[in-house]
């Protein structure tokens, strides 16, 4: 089926990409606008493509890392980019941007389309595809952007003023595309006027288009955060009437206005004008049925009589319903599926989570039971797993070359760390040591070993109870990939495989082959060796979906490299395509709740990462750890357990080298005692100080390794550390530093999910965690009733000595 996926949401001024699924590269596709808000200037009718060379046609409406540190300027301290996709400046003429932009291909049809609404409301489109006509709705909310000025003093640039010829803006909102947006000189400053959503946005002004001449800064744009919700569903048997499927959205408002992103405390959702919109999936029912069911919504609930659920939807895989929170801004949707049940539903939507066992006590046509399930539930094995990242080619140490066999021999070591998942940096053919410049998506790198050797490693990990996560690099390829060489040579079949950009934006000095006058391959930052693939091409989408299928049959999960560079719609298709037990982990910088909207199960927690760095450097108190949770709520994340918590990774300087051993132990203890999935980067536990250097097997820090083992073992023993809620108020605020540096100590409680804030920590059902980042032990006074430090396995009184961490009950 080429249906284009679920209903989509966006806001005025931000674009959303629409594309057929399971695309046929030889098929013909045509989009038509059927309806639009009254205030929109969009014209109805078929949308064609006048042809192009891989970059947007600027004629108007309807026409259309690995080189270094791949983290770029996004360190988690900026607001996510929202729902904008494909907002590359070269896709737009000057003045009013087009509302409809066909994908950048040389085709005469328009398989892929970008819709950039100019008015709030619902846009209805149809896609004529080889298998029939499909309906797609886009709900556009009001423009969230504010006028903003970015200003940097010329004296702050790391280049003498008289040597600066030009300055470029680089940030998440222009997809880190150098030389696209240029500040202008205003007296002693460089200034750029723009519009972005509320939030704390990190940006860089780059002198002379050289990332080595980068000055980073932050702009605060006032305004509210995003609302968030969790969606529950059950079948309710009403004796005096027809049974109904009852969907209830638990909606939460963002932190109160005026409190900023770090403002603690919630305001009642109803008082903040927070509501819910229910959208029935157009793939599952006829338009009139969709309208009828959606009309039954009453504020945050939707009661659907079983008789209103069409039998063909139940027979065809179920009826999907999406709930979107909305206030001054809108939030990420959650989804449930109403389907036929068999009394043994594994993924049931009830109580704000995934419970085992049936909930359906109603029946549909034919007497079959009905269940309400979560179609996007994370794999059962990935419930807050402990993850270990191995930078493959340095993993065997400084004596032996790394091969799959050498990694396999070390699986018992991973077992000793209580590892649940092994994330391997890329293992495919590549000319680079790091592997992120892929030259063949189907062959393993020859120096690492054969595919059979890789599959042997996977099997050994499975025997040890360890899942394997594959680094999926599909935003770009190496420029040595045969596909790029064919593209650069002008072979027609590869003309649309890569994004093209205006050659005037080139900052590398590379002598590029031009496929059109003055154009070049598009790349992020100055990553000239890894050109961006073109997801506007059905051939590229089909190719990369095949790659996903190929490896999903072998491994247990994917870590998506540069996930922020790939369209949301493609990730939604991947999530629906892979087996239910395959984990999807995103690399989005900064982290963004919309990648959890039917896409990824786990997200890089760049907010906590940045705060741990600030605490390690002494630039923030240890209590700022709680700000990472406030920030996640402000951004619109609902579930703290969906975050991957980490101290370092293969793109970042080692925490030990930057901040010392004591701070590293405290930071590691923090990620292991908060909700989510803790990650160890290979060598972190051995005392490595070089970020991609060989693991110190023979001369490492064994005590530090044991410390990580003890953290993982405690987390494995104590369910609250894996499954519980976190509370930075209540008894945690009663922890008082008696001897030591109060600025380097923080405390928080881990409580059962659903417990009231301030639950009594002495009742045996809660834990009190105290973390000390200082180089000297701290003595803290704790609430009465605390008896045991579980981490040190010792009895304690009302005062507790804390080296790096104490976990108290």
C-alpha positions as a printed Julia matrix, in Angstrom:
809×3 Matrix{Float64}:
   0.0     0.0     0.0
   1.24    3.46   -0.88
  -0.95    5.25    1.68
   0.93    8.28    3.05
   0.68    7.52    6.76
  -1.19    9.06    9.7
  -2.77   12.52    9.91
  -0.04   15.09   10.45
   0.21   18.18   12.59
   2.24   21.34   12.13
   1.91   25.08   12.65
   1.66   28.05   10.33
   5.03   28.85    8.85
   6.48   25.37    9.44
   6.44   22.73    6.75
   5.44   19.09    6.87
   6.63   16.51    4.36
   4.06   14.17    2.79
   5.09   11.05    0.87
   3.75    7.67   -0.26
   4.79    4.62    1.72
   6.46    1.59    0.17
   7.11    3.75   -2.89
   7.45    2.25   -6.34
  10.28    4.15   -8.08
   8.59    3.47  -11.42
   5.11    4.44  -10.27
   3.36    7.74  -10.91
   2.06    9.82   -8.0
  -0.02   12.97   -7.95
  -1.16   15.05   -5.0
  -4.34   17.13   -5.07
  -5.56   19.69   -2.53
  -9.21   18.92   -1.75
  -9.87   21.37    1.05
  -8.07   24.1     2.95
  -8.9    26.7     5.61
 -10.9    29.66    4.31
  -8.04   32.04    5.08
  -5.48   30.04    3.15
  -4.32   31.23   -0.26
  -3.5    27.72   -1.44
  -5.0    26.76   -4.79
  -6.75   23.44   -5.15
  -6.11   20.95   -7.89
  -3.28   18.65   -8.9
   0.27   19.48   -7.93
   2.96   18.79  -10.48
   6.68   19.26  -10.69
   8.29   21.3   -13.39
  11.47   19.29  -13.04
  14.64   20.13  -11.23
  18.12   19.01  -10.35
  17.66   17.99   -6.75
  17.09   21.46   -5.38
  13.82   23.34   -5.02
  12.39   25.23   -7.97
  12.05   28.85   -6.89
   9.49   29.84   -9.46
   6.69   30.13   -6.95
   3.68   28.29   -5.59
   3.41   24.72   -6.76
   6.88   24.35   -8.32
   9.09   23.12   -7.03
  29.92   13.49   10.78
  31.55   12.61   10.95
  33.96   15.02    9.44
  34.49   15.91   13.08
  32.13   16.37   15.98
  28.73   15.44   14.6
  26.98   17.12   17.5
  27.61   20.53   15.93
  26.24   23.43   17.9
  23.25   21.65   19.44
  24.18   20.68   22.97
  20.7    20.24   24.34
  20.27   23.81   25.51
  18.05   24.9    22.66
  14.4    24.49   21.84
  13.66   21.81   19.28
  13.01   22.8    15.72
   9.32   21.92   15.89
   7.7    20.13   13.01
   9.42   21.92   10.15
  10.76   19.59    7.47
  12.61   20.51    4.35
  12.79   24.2     5.27
  16.01   24.66    3.38
  16.32   28.26    2.24
  17.07   27.28   -1.34
  13.58   25.78   -1.55
  11.99   29.22   -1.21
  11.87   32.36   -3.31
  12.37   35.7    -1.67
   9.25   37.23   -0.19
   6.27   35.05    0.68
   7.33   31.39    0.71
   5.33   28.89   -1.35
   2.65   26.91    0.45
   3.09   23.8    -1.64
   6.52   22.67   -2.78
   6.92   19.45   -4.77
   9.95   17.4    -3.87
  13.28   18.25   -5.41
  13.51   15.71   -8.21
  13.76   15.61  -11.99
  10.4    13.82  -12.22
   7.35   15.34  -13.87
   5.07   14.11  -11.07
   5.37   14.94   -7.37
   5.62   11.82   -5.2
   6.88   13.86   -2.25
   5.35   17.18   -1.25
   6.01   19.81    1.38
   3.03   21.67    2.74
   3.76   24.89    4.58
   0.42   26.2     5.86
  -0.35   29.9     5.72
  -3.5    29.73    7.88
  -4.62   27.61   10.86
  -7.06   24.83   10.17
  -7.24   21.49    8.37
  -5.8    20.84    4.94
  -7.14   17.82    3.06
  -5.13   16.3     0.23
  -5.42   13.14   -1.81
  -2.63   11.08   -3.31
  -3.29    9.23   -6.55
  -0.92    6.28   -6.46
  -0.51    3.06   -8.45
  -2.72    1.22   -5.94
  -5.5     3.82   -5.8
  -6.34    7.11   -4.11
  -5.4     7.87   -0.52
  -6.48   10.68    1.78
  -4.12   12.76    3.88
  -5.08   15.42    6.42
  -2.78   18.02    7.94
  -3.92   19.91   11.02
  -2.18   23.28   11.16
  -2.11   25.24   14.4
  -1.41   28.95   14.83
   2.01   30.36   14.08
   4.25   29.78   17.12
   7.18   31.89   16.01
   8.3    35.17   17.53
  10.38   37.93   16.03
  13.91   37.46   17.32
  17.21   39.25   16.97
  20.49   37.35   17.03
  23.32   39.7    17.93
  27.02   39.03   18.5
  29.7    41.64   19.09
  32.34   41.6    16.37
  34.95   41.51   19.12
  33.55   38.15   20.33
  34.33   36.38   17.06
  37.59   34.38   17.26
  39.02   36.26   14.26
  40.39   39.78   14.13
  37.67   42.11   12.97
  39.58   43.37    9.95
  40.1    39.77    8.8
  36.35   38.91    8.77
  34.95   38.99    5.24
  31.6    37.36    5.96
  29.67   35.67    8.75
  27.3    32.72    8.59
  24.57   31.63   11.0
  24.56   27.96   11.98
  21.88   26.41   14.19
  19.15   23.79   14.27
  16.65   26.1    12.59
  18.58   26.15    9.33
  19.64   22.51    9.65
  23.26   23.55   10.27
  23.63   24.56    6.62
  26.55   26.95    6.5
  26.47   30.1     4.36
  22.66   30.04    3.93
  21.82   32.76    6.42
  24.13   35.74    6.75
  24.08   38.26    9.61
  24.71   41.88    8.67
  26.99   44.37   10.31
  25.33   46.85   12.67
  27.91   49.13   14.23
  30.16   46.97   16.38
  27.86   43.93   16.12
  26.81   41.26   13.67
  23.0    40.97   13.63
  20.36   38.76   12.03
  16.58   39.19   12.34
  14.56   35.96   12.27
  11.46   34.24   13.64
  11.62   31.13   15.83
   9.4    29.46   18.45
   9.73   30.24   22.16
  12.65   28.68   23.94
  16.31   28.87   24.68
  18.05   28.55   21.32
  21.74   27.94   20.89
  23.25   29.38   17.75
  26.66   30.08   16.26
  28.03   32.91   14.18
  30.81   31.51   12.01
  33.45   33.88   10.7
  34.49   33.41    7.07
  32.34   30.25    6.87
  34.99   28.26    8.73
  33.55   26.18   11.64
  36.91   26.6    13.34
  35.98   30.28   13.69
  32.73   29.65   15.52
  31.3    31.76   18.32
  28.45   30.05   20.17
  25.73   31.99   21.94
  22.19   31.59   23.23
  19.03   33.59   22.59
  16.02   33.39   24.93
  12.69   33.75   23.14
   9.83   34.3    25.63
   6.69   32.24   25.47
   5.09   29.03   26.73
   6.32   25.48   26.41
   4.38   22.67   24.81
   1.52   20.76   26.44
   1.8    16.98   26.7
  -0.53   14.08   27.25
  -0.79   10.38   27.9
  -3.65    8.48   26.31
  -5.58    5.69   28.02
  -8.15    3.43   26.44
 -10.53    0.72   27.52
 -13.74   -0.98   26.46
 -16.55    0.02   28.83
 -19.54   -2.28   29.09
 -22.64   -0.17   29.65
 -25.55   -2.36   30.64
 -28.19    0.18   29.65
 -26.62    1.08   26.33
 -24.2    -0.06   23.71
 -20.65   -0.71   24.95
 -18.14    1.95   24.06
 -14.43    2.31   23.58
 -13.53    5.07   26.03
 -10.39    7.05   25.3
  -9.19    9.47   27.96
  -6.31   11.9    27.53
  -4.46   12.97   30.66
  -3.32   16.43   29.58
  -0.6    18.45   31.3
   0.12   22.09   30.77
   3.68   23.31   30.29
   5.35   25.14   33.17
   3.61   28.41   33.98
   4.33   31.44   31.82
   6.95   33.65   33.34
   8.76   30.76   34.95
  10.92   30.17   31.9
  12.01   26.78   30.75
  13.42   26.02   34.15
  10.3    27.08   36.05
   9.05   24.43   38.42
   5.41   23.84   39.07
   2.42   23.15   36.89
  -0.75   25.1    36.32
  -3.98   23.17   35.96
  -4.44   22.28   32.3
  -8.02   23.53   32.15
  -6.98   26.88   33.63
  -4.33   27.23   30.95
  -6.78   26.56   28.13
  -5.17   23.23   27.31
  -7.32   20.91   25.26
  -7.19   17.82   23.09
  -7.97   17.14   19.46
  -8.77   13.58   18.46
  -7.89   12.59   14.9
  -9.1     9.29   13.49
  -6.61    7.82   11.07
  -7.77    8.36    7.49
  -6.22    5.04    6.48
  -8.68    3.08    8.6
 -12.13    4.48    7.8
 -14.09    6.41    5.2
 -14.19   10.22    5.57
 -17.78   10.27    6.78
 -16.95    7.71    9.49
 -13.9     9.69   10.53
 -16.0    12.83   10.86
 -18.73   11.05   12.82
 -16.33    9.5    15.34
 -14.34   12.7    15.84
 -17.58   14.59   16.53
 -18.1    12.41   19.63
 -15.13   13.98   21.44
 -15.95   15.78   24.68
 -12.96   17.78   25.9
 -10.31   15.2    26.87
 -12.44   12.1    26.25
 -13.72   10.29   23.22
 -16.4     7.62   23.68
 -16.81    5.52   20.54
 -19.78    3.11   20.46
 -18.62   -0.3    19.27
 -21.21   -0.12   16.52
 -19.49    2.98   15.14
 -16.23    1.1    14.6
 -16.43   -0.29   11.05
 -15.96   -4.03   10.73
 -13.62   -3.56    7.8
 -11.33   -1.48   10.02
 -11.28   -4.19   12.68
 -10.69   -6.85   10.06
  -8.0    -4.76    8.4
  -5.8    -4.25   11.43
  -7.78   -1.86   13.57
  -8.87    1.75   13.86
  -6.11    4.12   14.94
  -6.99    7.25   16.9
  -4.48   10.03   17.54
  -4.78   12.57   20.36
  -3.0    15.93   20.09
  -2.62   18.3    23.07
  -3.07   21.97   22.25
  -2.83   25.31   24.03
  -0.92   28.39   22.91
   1.25   25.79   21.24
   0.51   22.21   20.3
   2.28   19.04   21.45
   3.24   15.59   20.28
   0.4    13.17   19.58
  -0.19    9.79   21.15
  -2.01    6.95   19.43
  -4.15    3.96   20.31
  -5.49    1.21   18.1
  -8.99   -0.25   18.43
  -8.75   -3.8    17.12
 -10.07   -7.28   17.45
  -8.71   -8.95   20.57
  -8.03  -12.53   21.49
  -7.9   -12.08   25.24
  -4.09  -12.0    25.29
  -3.13   -8.53   24.07
   0.52   -7.85   24.8
   0.42   -4.13   24.16
  -2.67   -2.78   25.86
  -3.23    0.93   26.36
  -4.45    1.32   29.89
  -3.36    3.28   32.91
  -0.97    5.48   31.02
   1.26    2.65   29.94
   1.57   -0.83   28.53
   0.06   -3.56   30.66
  -0.09   -7.25   30.0
  -3.43   -8.95   29.72
  -6.76   -8.16   28.1
  -8.89   -5.13   28.73
 -11.6    -5.77   26.22
 -14.91   -6.82   27.66
 -16.95   -5.72   24.69
 -17.57   -7.44   21.4
 -17.93   -6.24   17.86
 -19.57   -7.81   14.86
 -19.35  -11.59   14.85
 -18.88  -11.73   18.61
 -15.14  -11.06   18.44
 -13.7    -9.22   21.46
 -12.34   -5.72   21.0
  -9.1    -4.47   22.53
  -7.46   -1.07   22.81
  -3.73   -1.35   22.24
  -0.68    0.85   21.83
   0.62    0.48   18.25
   3.84    2.27   19.15
   4.77    0.48   22.36
   8.48    0.02   22.9
   9.78   -3.56   22.85
   9.3    -5.37   26.15
  13.01   -6.03   26.45
  13.74   -2.3    26.06
  11.99   -1.22   29.25
  14.74    1.07   30.63
  17.65   -1.07   29.39
  21.28   -0.54   30.36
  23.07    0.3    27.11
  26.77   -0.03   26.33
  28.17    1.84   23.34
  31.29    0.37   21.72
  33.29    2.52   19.33
  34.03   -0.5    17.24
  37.57   -0.08   15.95
  39.07    0.93   19.29
  37.18   -1.62   21.38
  39.85   -4.37   21.32
  42.43   -2.03   22.86
  45.82   -0.84   21.68
  47.36   -4.22   20.84
  44.91   -6.18   18.7
  42.9    -4.92   15.74
  39.19   -5.02   16.46
  37.22   -7.71   14.67
  33.79   -9.15   15.29
  35.57  -12.11   16.85
  37.47   -9.87   19.29
  34.22   -8.17   20.32
  32.58  -11.57   20.71
  35.37  -12.71   23.07
  34.53   -9.79   25.35
  30.81  -10.52   25.7
  31.36  -12.07   29.17
  32.82   -8.71   30.24
  29.64   -6.98   29.07
  27.66   -9.55   31.07
  29.64   -8.54   34.16
  28.45   -4.96   33.66
  24.8    -6.12   33.57
  24.45   -4.76   30.04
  21.07   -5.25   28.33
  21.97   -3.82   24.91
  25.22   -3.39   22.99
  25.23   -0.44   20.61
  27.93   -0.87   17.98
  29.09    2.13   15.98
  28.84    1.41   12.23
  29.98   -2.01   11.07
  29.35   -1.56    7.34
  31.9    -0.99    4.59
  33.5     2.44    4.96
  36.83    4.1     4.19
  36.96    5.68    7.66
  37.86    4.38   11.1
  34.62    5.65   12.63
  32.49    4.07    9.9
  29.99    6.87    9.41
  30.94    7.28    5.74
  29.14    4.21    4.4
  30.1     2.81    1.0
  27.96   -0.36    1.04
  24.77   -0.86    3.05
  24.73   -4.63    2.58
  28.31   -5.65    3.34
  30.15   -5.54    6.65
  33.55   -3.86    6.73
  36.22   -6.3     5.59
  38.62   -5.44    8.42
  35.93   -6.29   10.99
  34.93   -9.57    9.44
  32.32  -11.26    7.32
  28.58  -11.03    7.74
  28.68  -14.55    9.14
  31.14  -13.37   11.8
  28.85  -10.45   12.62
  25.86  -12.76   12.97
  27.94  -15.0    15.23
  28.59  -11.99   17.47
  24.87  -11.23   17.55
  24.07  -14.83   18.45
  26.65  -14.86   21.26
  25.18  -11.64   22.64
  21.72  -13.18   22.51
  22.96  -16.24   24.39
  24.16  -13.82   27.09
  20.82  -12.0    27.19
  22.25   -8.94   25.43
  20.51   -7.26   22.49
  22.47   -5.69   19.64
  21.75   -2.17   18.4
  22.93   -1.34   14.87
  24.1     2.16   13.96
  21.87    3.13   11.01
  23.48    5.85    8.9
  21.0     6.89    6.21
  21.02   10.69    6.25
  24.06   10.55    3.99
  26.58    8.23    2.38
  30.27    8.52    1.76
  31.11   10.4    -1.4
  32.98    7.17   -2.24
  29.69    5.27   -2.37
  29.06    3.97   -5.9
  25.65    5.68   -5.89
  27.25    9.08   -5.37
  29.86    8.42   -8.02
  27.09    7.54  -10.47
  25.2    10.66   -9.41
  28.24   12.89   -9.85
  28.95   11.31  -13.24
  25.5    12.34  -14.45
  23.96    8.86  -14.77
  20.23    9.5   -15.19
  19.09    6.73  -12.84
  21.0     8.41   -9.98
  20.21   12.03  -10.79
  17.84   12.37   -7.81
  19.75   10.29   -5.26
  21.38   13.24   -3.49
  20.27   16.69   -2.42
  21.73   19.52   -4.47
  22.34   23.1    -3.36
  23.49   26.36   -4.85
  27.23   26.26   -5.46
  27.5    29.76   -4.01
  26.96   28.18   -0.59
  29.97   25.87   -0.83
  32.41   26.45    2.03
  34.78   23.54    1.37
  36.62   24.65   -1.74
  35.92   21.25   -3.3
  35.86   21.03   -7.09
  32.38   19.53   -7.34
  30.84   18.08  -10.47
  27.91   20.29  -11.44
  24.68   18.59  -12.49
  23.16   22.0   -13.16
  24.84   25.37  -13.55
  26.38   26.4   -10.24
  25.09   23.57   -8.06
  26.82   21.16   -5.68
  25.95   18.34   -3.26
  24.25   19.44   -0.08
  25.97   18.64    3.22
  25.63   19.72    6.85
  28.24   21.83    8.63
  31.36   21.35    6.48
  30.92   17.6     6.09
  32.05   17.61    2.49
  32.77   13.88    2.44
  29.22   12.83    3.32
  26.64   14.34    0.94
  22.99   14.25    2.01
  20.7    11.68    0.46
  17.53   12.97   -1.2
  14.4    11.65    0.51
  12.28   13.38   -2.13
  13.23   10.5    -4.44
  11.03    7.37   -4.29
  14.05    5.37   -5.46
  16.09    6.53   -2.46
  13.25    5.83   -0.03
  12.71    2.34   -1.46
  16.45    1.65   -1.29
  16.8     2.73    2.34
  13.65    0.91    3.44
  15.2    -2.21    1.96
  18.33   -1.52    4.03
  16.18   -1.31    7.17
  14.46   -4.58    6.28
  17.81   -6.25    5.62
  19.29   -5.55    9.03
  16.06   -5.64   11.08
  16.11   -9.36   10.4
  19.54   -9.65   12.08
  19.77   -7.13   14.93
  17.52   -5.99   17.75
  17.47   -2.25   17.28
  18.68    0.78   15.39
  20.42    3.88   16.64
  19.55    6.45   13.96
  22.55    8.63   13.14
  21.69   12.27   12.34
  18.03   11.4    12.86
  17.27   15.13   12.75
  18.27   15.25    9.09
  15.78   12.61    7.91
  12.07   13.49    7.41
   9.61   12.61   10.17
   7.38   10.78    7.7
  10.18    8.39    6.79
  10.85    7.56   10.44
   7.14    6.95   10.99
   7.22    4.47    8.14
  10.31    2.76    9.56
   8.65    2.46   12.97
   5.56    0.86   11.45
   7.7    -1.4     9.28
  10.15   -2.98   11.72
   9.09   -5.89   13.95
   7.55   -5.03   17.3
  10.65   -6.18   19.21
  13.06   -3.83   17.37
  14.18   -0.78   19.36
  14.51    2.62   17.69
  16.88    5.14   19.32
  17.23    8.62   17.84
  20.13   11.0    17.66
  18.38   14.36   17.68
  20.29   17.45   18.73
  18.67   19.0    20.65
  16.16   16.4    21.73
  12.66   16.91   20.41
   9.41   15.24   21.6
   8.02   14.92   18.07
  10.52   12.16   17.32
   8.56   10.11   19.84
   5.32   10.63   17.92
   5.05    7.12   16.46
   8.74    7.16   15.55
  11.41    6.42   18.19
  11.27    4.53   21.48
  14.29    6.21   23.1
  15.77    9.67   22.72
  19.19   11.18   23.38
  18.71   13.22   26.55
  20.78   16.21   25.51
  19.26   18.3    28.31
  20.66   16.14   31.12
  23.92   15.7    29.22
  24.43   19.47   29.05
  23.57   20.0    32.7
  25.93   17.24   33.85
  28.67   19.04   31.92
  27.78   22.33   33.56
  27.78   20.73   37.01
  31.1    19.0    36.32
  32.63   22.32   35.28
  31.29   24.08   38.38
  29.13   26.34   36.23
  25.88   25.06   37.77
  24.96   23.61   41.17
  24.28   19.9    41.44
  20.62   20.71   42.07
  20.4    21.76   38.4
  19.94   18.06   37.59
  16.26   18.65   38.35
  16.19   21.39   35.71
  16.73   18.75   33.02
  13.37   17.23   33.94
  11.69   20.63   33.98
  13.14   21.34   30.6
  11.94   18.02   29.17
   8.43   18.83   30.42
   8.69   22.33   28.94
   9.71   20.88   25.59
   6.69   18.56   25.67
   8.08   15.16   26.71
   5.58   13.13   28.7
   7.5    10.01   29.72
  10.86   10.39   31.53
  11.6     6.7    30.96
  11.87    7.3    27.2
  15.18    9.15   27.55
  18.64    7.65   27.08
  20.78    9.18   29.82
  24.5     9.49   29.14
  27.63   11.18   30.43
  29.62   10.94   27.2
  29.59    9.3    23.77
  31.84    8.89   20.76
  31.32   12.51   19.67
  32.14   14.16   22.98
  35.22   14.78   25.1
  35.62   12.34   27.96
  34.01   13.52   31.18
  36.97   12.2    33.18
  39.45   14.26   31.2
  37.35   17.41   31.52
  36.07   17.27   35.1
  37.89   14.57   37.03
  37.23   11.14   38.48
  34.99   12.17   41.38
  32.66   14.18   39.16
  32.56   11.29   36.66
  31.44    8.87   39.37
  28.7    11.27   40.46
  27.55   11.84   36.88
  27.45    8.08   36.19
  25.52    7.56   39.41
  23.04   10.19   38.28
  22.24    8.52   34.96
  21.92    5.13   36.68
  19.52    6.37   39.36
  17.14    8.44   37.21
  14.27    7.15   35.06
  15.27    6.16   31.54
  17.97    4.05   29.93
  21.5     4.64   31.26
  24.32    4.37   28.74
  28.0     3.62   29.27
  30.38    4.62   26.5
  33.12    1.99   26.2
  36.13    3.13   28.18
  34.14    5.39   30.47
  34.24    2.66   33.09
  37.95    1.93   32.44
  39.19    5.47   32.93
  39.67    6.41   29.27
  40.55   10.06   28.67
  40.62   10.11   24.84
  37.18   10.19   23.28
  37.77    7.56   20.58
  40.95    5.99   21.89
  41.52    2.29   22.57
  39.79    0.84   25.61
  42.27    0.5    28.47
  41.98   -3.22   29.04
  45.36   -3.87   30.72
  46.01   -0.5    32.4
  42.5     0.68   33.18
  40.89    1.84   36.41
  39.51   -1.36   37.93
  37.92    0.46   40.88
  36.03    2.71   38.47
  34.91   -0.37   36.55
  33.64   -1.95   39.77
  31.8     1.28   40.56
  29.89    1.02   37.26
  29.24   -2.68   37.9
  27.8    -1.86   41.31
  25.54    0.84   39.85
  24.22   -1.55   37.2
  23.74   -4.36   39.72
  21.79   -2.13   42.12
  19.62   -0.88   39.29
  18.94   -4.46   38.3
  17.96   -5.41   41.86
  15.78   -2.39   42.62
  12.68   -2.06   40.42
  12.11    1.56   41.52
  15.38    2.61   39.88
  14.14    1.21   36.56
  10.41    1.83   36.72
   9.72    4.46   39.35
   8.91    8.13   39.12
  11.36   10.83   40.21
  10.55   13.55   42.74
  12.86   16.49   43.4
  10.53   17.93   46.05
   9.19   16.47   49.29
  11.72   14.62   51.47
  14.48   15.27   48.92
  14.38   18.94   49.92
  14.95   17.92   53.55
  18.41   16.59   52.76
  20.88   19.04   54.33
  24.64   19.15   53.9
  26.24   19.09   57.34
  29.83   18.87   56.15
  30.89   19.49   52.55
  29.97   21.73   49.65
  26.17   22.14   49.34
  26.56   23.35   45.75
  27.99   19.95   44.77
  25.26   17.82   46.37
  21.78   17.03   45.09
  19.01   14.66   46.16
  15.86   13.18   44.66
  13.4    10.44   45.45
  12.42    7.46   43.34
   8.82    6.55   44.04
   6.27    4.18   42.63
   4.59    5.59   39.54
   1.4     7.33   40.62
   2.57    8.08   44.15
   1.76   11.52   45.43
   4.58   14.04   45.55
   6.29   14.02   48.87
   5.55   10.35   49.61
   7.08    9.16   52.85
  10.51    7.79   51.94
  10.58    5.67   55.08
   7.7     3.46   54.05
   9.93    1.0    52.17
   8.27    1.77   48.87
  10.52    4.68   47.95
  14.21    5.42   47.63
  16.13    8.6    48.42
  19.17    9.21   46.2
  21.94   11.59   47.26
  24.69   12.43   44.76
  27.93   14.27   45.55
  30.01   15.79   42.71
  32.71   17.13   45.04
  36.22   15.74   45.34
  35.7    15.29   49.08
  32.99   13.25   50.82
  29.95   15.09   52.11
  28.0    14.39   55.27
  24.27   14.95   54.89
  21.36   14.94   57.29
  18.45   12.89   55.98
  14.79   12.5    57.04
  13.98   10.21   59.94
  13.2     6.63   59.08
  16.08    6.09   56.63
  17.92    2.94   57.66
  20.0     1.56   54.8
  22.35    2.73   52.05
  21.66    0.15   49.38
  24.62    1.16   47.22
  27.21    0.73   49.98
  25.21   -2.07   51.66
  25.43   -0.47   55.09
  23.21    0.68   57.9
  22.87    4.44   58.32
  21.4     6.9    60.77
  20.11   10.44   60.44
  23.49   11.59   59.08
  25.07    9.84   56.11
  28.57   10.15   54.65
  28.35   10.27   50.84
  31.35    9.75   48.58
  29.76    9.78   45.1
  26.28    8.4    45.77
  24.05    6.95   48.44
  20.77    5.17   47.66
  18.78    5.23   50.86
  15.74    3.31   52.08
